[in-house]
Amino acid sequence: MVCPRFSLVPGFPGILAYGFARARCPDCGHDFLVAFSCKGRGLCPSCNARRMAETAAHLVDHVIPPLPVRQWVLSVPKRLRWYLEREPRAISAVLHILLRVIEAHLRRSSAASSHARLKAVSFIHRFGASLNRHVHYHCCVIDGVFEPVEEADDVPQSVRFRPAAELTPEALAAITEQVRVRVLRWFARSGLIEPDDVREMLAWENSGFSLDAAVRVGAHDRAGLERLLRYCARPTFALERLERLDDERVVYRLPKPQRDGTTALTLTPLELIDHLAALIPPPRRHRHRYHGVLAPNAPLRAAAIAFGREVADATGSPTAVSSPPQAPASNARSPARYLWAMLLARLFESLPLVCPNCGANMRIIAFITKAAPVEQIGSPGFHGNQ
């Protein structure tokens, strides 16, 4: 139990019994506590919230240049989701098929050569909005392709960006159909589904494949891009929707009503644990992946990342010009080095170490890790000046 006079820092809840930092205002004496990160995998609200903010901040600051970005969201029929949950090769194969089809479309719509590559970051979600298992894909793709520019000794030294034409409903339908056919054929070749079943699924009037590409962020809308990336890197569930009714029941409020009108799930604690345990991501797997010119060993990765960061077009729209590669700055922060205070400031647009009562700068005065001080501070009779 936490003393009522203390408050947890917003956005990063945690378990105070495992240790915390204490911040205090020197002017008015206001205190708040920051629970330590447990570095757990998959479910900790504190760790997941920080990982979400870190990932989005790193991609916006150091990876994605000021170019338009489109989000592609793919979900597959329920019959295939069972294999995606249990077969790692199936998850990767479907993702690669999707990105290859998108890349071919971007080349055609931008009149680029066959050497042009896309630039994408993908997120694999294993959960739905109602604590259900639902494997689907979120891909943030630059709306265009990068062509290598050959210079000395015919070695590519820089890149040229070619923006894609507007995505039409007809083009989106054609991409969805190509993805559907290629994915089903891959399942047949892999022996996961019988060829007769694949032919039956190809004849379905409602294919079960859903591809959405309606969300597009403008080239210079960096705040909008960061919000989109936070959404893609979001945790498995939202802690603010979870409420304890009594010792035997908890309720999880859904973001939107289900088809039968259900707006909340009422569960026992064991049922909640059962739901959450099924959503824990597998160990030693990346939460997000890089593709195209962003791939780890791509020779043009540095040039594609540096593209347009120093010289922007006066009209605010990207043009087909080359950008020389630049070595990353030696003092560039990695995601692990982002300060919590700065992440909170980016999330809530306010500095967390500014006292909400008097506006003075607060200071971290202690890091509590031992059991006795934790119990003392958590007792109802504890006073802030102790």
PyMOL commands that set and color helices and strands:
alter all, ss='L'
color gray80, all
select helices_A, chain A and resi 16-18+45-63+78-86+88-110+152-154+169-189+195-202+222-232+239-241+269-277+301-306+335-337+340-348+371-378
alter helices_A, ss='H'
color red, helices_A
select strands_A, chain A and resi 20-24+31-35+69-75+119-127+133-142+144-150+156-163+210-212+216-217+242-246+249-253+264-267+288-292+322-323+363-368
alter strands_A, ss='S'
color yellow, strands_A
deselect
rebuild
show_as cartoon
